[in-house]
Amino acid sequence: MCAEASDSELKEVKNHDYCREQPDASAGAPPFEGQAQAGQAPSLAERPTVGERIQLPVREPFWFLSLVVAGATIGSMWALGAVVLGILGLAGLLATYMFSVAAITLGSAFLMLAAVGRVWTRMFRFEEYRVAWDRFAFSTGQTLVVIAGLAAIALGILHLLFPAATVLGGVAILALGAGLVCHSAVMRRIGGFTSQGVGAAEADRPVVINALSVAPVRDFLVGLGVVALGVLTILGLAPMVLGLVAVLALGGAVTLAISTICGASVASLRKYCAKS
């Protein structure tokens, strides 16, 4: 009927609701969205392949990305603040109090590191599309990072109240080092997820993938070194100097870890938006 009408009649007919082209609701729907809304997890056969990994549905991507960037900024500021306090302490400016405040600051940075990782999992639905072992390792690593951060805050406050108790500072360093070792498992899962999604033709692939490949090893080695420094601090071998050196190492490692997660989020989101 619309094809045989004159020009004036055609304009009137096109304005009618029954001749308007209705959008296809299912055309732009992300994969597995119906199952996700129904509370059903996709089966193993329906999970995306390696090449389709980045096409996973993203929930309000720029909102989550803003949370990642904000958390990364705050966490990096706390970690860098701990580095500054460690330098001042090594310079001989109220070393005991600088160490106590640095331990509290690092504990807060660890909590923010775990929060950024949690937002990343929600951003790309990591827990819905990975195998059970990856989900368990990621969740366990995140939980241990939170415990290490809370322990460091509590021990830092106690060390601030009782400066002579160097054992408290040593235990705080030991807890933070162990938490960083556990965080290496988290970085390994983030690196594997992102490297499968970012295409080989991307210009920023070498930077992103290399940073993600080094991150787990970096966290593991720095964490082991900090654990060793914590043990020596507990034993009383130059406790304040070793503790402040551990603060410097932890501050730098946390800053790099948070920045790596933020960079992985940006790279994955760029690839998703390019394909969508």
Long-range contacts (C-beta under 8 A, 24 or more apart in sequence): 30-55, 30-56, 30-57, 30-58, 31-55, 31-56, 31-57, 32-57, 33-57, 36-125, 36-128, 41-128, 42-128, 42-129, 47-129, 48-129, 50-196, 53-129, 53-193, 53-196, 53-197, 54-196, 54-197, 54-198, 54-268, 54-271, 54-272, 54-275, 55-272, 55-275, 55-276, 56-124, 56-125, 56-129, 56-272, 57-125, 58-123, 58-124, 58-125, 58-269, 58-272, 59-122, 59-123, 59-125, 61-123, 61-269, 61-272, 61-273, 62-269, 64-119, 64-122, 64-123, 64-265, 65-123, 65-265, 65-266, 65-269, 67-119, 68-116, 68-119, 68-120, 68-123, 68-261, 68-262, 68-265, 69-262, 71-112, 71-115, 71-116, 71-119, 71-258, 72-116, 72-258, 72-259, 72-261, 72-262, 74-112, 75-109, 75-112, 75-113, 75-115, 75-116, 75-254, 75-255, 75-258, 76-109, 76-254, 76-255, 76-258, 76-259, 78-105, 78-106, 78-108, 78-109, 78-112, 79-105, 79-106, 79-109, 79-250, 79-251, 79-252, 79-254, 79-255, 79-258, 80-251, 80-255, 81-105, 81-251, 82-106, 82-109, 82-247, 82-250, 82-251, 83-247, 83-248, 83-251, 83-252, 83-255, 85-247, 86-244, 86-245, 86-247, 86-248, 86-251, 87-248, 89-240, 89-244, 89-247, 90-241, 90-244, 90-245, 90-248, 95-240, 95-244, 96-159, 96-163, 96-240, 97-160, 97-163, 98-244, 99-159, 99-169, 99-240, 99-243, 99-244, 99-247, 100-156, 100-157, 100-159, 100-160, 100-163, 100-169, 101-156, 101-160, 102-156, 102-244, 102-247, 102-251, 103-152, 103-153, 103-155, 103-156, 103-159, 103-169, 103-172, 103-173, 103-176, 103-247, 104-152, 104-153, 104-156, 104-157, 104-160, 106-149, 106-152, 106-176, 106-247, 106-250, 106-251, 106-254, 107-148, 107-149, 107-150, 107-151, 107-152, 107-153, 107-154, 107-156, 107-172, 107-176, 108-149, 108-153, 109-149, 109-251, 109-254, 109-258, 110-145, 110-146, 110-148, 110-149, 110-152, 110-176, 110-179, 110-254, 111-146, 111-149, 111-150, 112-258, 113-145, 113-149, 113-183, 113-254, 113-257, 113-258, 114-142, 114-145, 114-146, 114-149, 116-258, 116-261, 116-262, 117-142, 117-145, 117-186, 117-190, 117-261, 118-142, 120-190, 120-261, 120-264, 120-265, 123-265, 123-269, 124-193, 124-268, 126-189, 126-193, 130-189, 130-193, 134-189, 134-192, 137-185, 137-186, 137-188, 137-189, 138-185, 138-186, 138-189, 140-182, 140-185, 141-182, 141-183, 141-184, 141-185, 141-186, 142-186, 144-178, 144-179, 144-182, 144-183, 145-179, 145-180, 145-182, 145-183, 145-186, 147-175, 147-179, 148-175, 148-176, 148-178, 148-179, 148-180, 148-182, 149-176, 149-179, 151-175, 152-176, 166-233, 166-234, 166-236, 166-239, 166-240, 166-243, 167-234, 169-233, 169-239, 169-240, 169-243, 170-230, 170-231, 170-232, 170-233, 170-234, 170-235, 170-239, 170-243, 171-230, 171-234, 172-230, 173-226, 173-229, 173-230, 173-233, 173-243, 173-246, 173-247, 173-250, 174-226, 174-227, 174-230, 174-231, 174-233, 174-234, 175-230, 176-226, 176-230, 176-246, 176-250, 177-223, 177-224, 177-225, 177-226, 177-227, 177-228, 177-229, 177-230, 177-246, 177-250, 178-223, 178-227, 179-223, 180-219, 180-222, 180-223, 180-226, 180-250, 180-253, 180-254, 181-219, 181-220, 181-223, 181-224, 181-227, 182-223, 183-219, 183-223, 183-257, 184-215, 184-216, 184-217, 184-219, 184-220, 184-223, 185-216, 187-212, 187-215, 187-216, 187-219, 187-257, 187-260, 187-261, 188-216, 190-215, 190-260, 190-261, 190-264, 191-215, 191-216, 191-264, 193-268, 194-264, 194-267, 194-268, 197-268, 197-271, 197-272, 198-267, 198-268, 198-271, 199-271, 202-267, 202-270, 202-271, 204-267, 207-263, 208-263, 208-264, 208-267, 211-260, 211-263, 212-260, 212-264, 215-256, 215-257, 215-260, 218-253, 218-256, 219-253, 219-257, 222-249, 222-250, 222-252, 222-253, 223-253, 225-249, 226-250
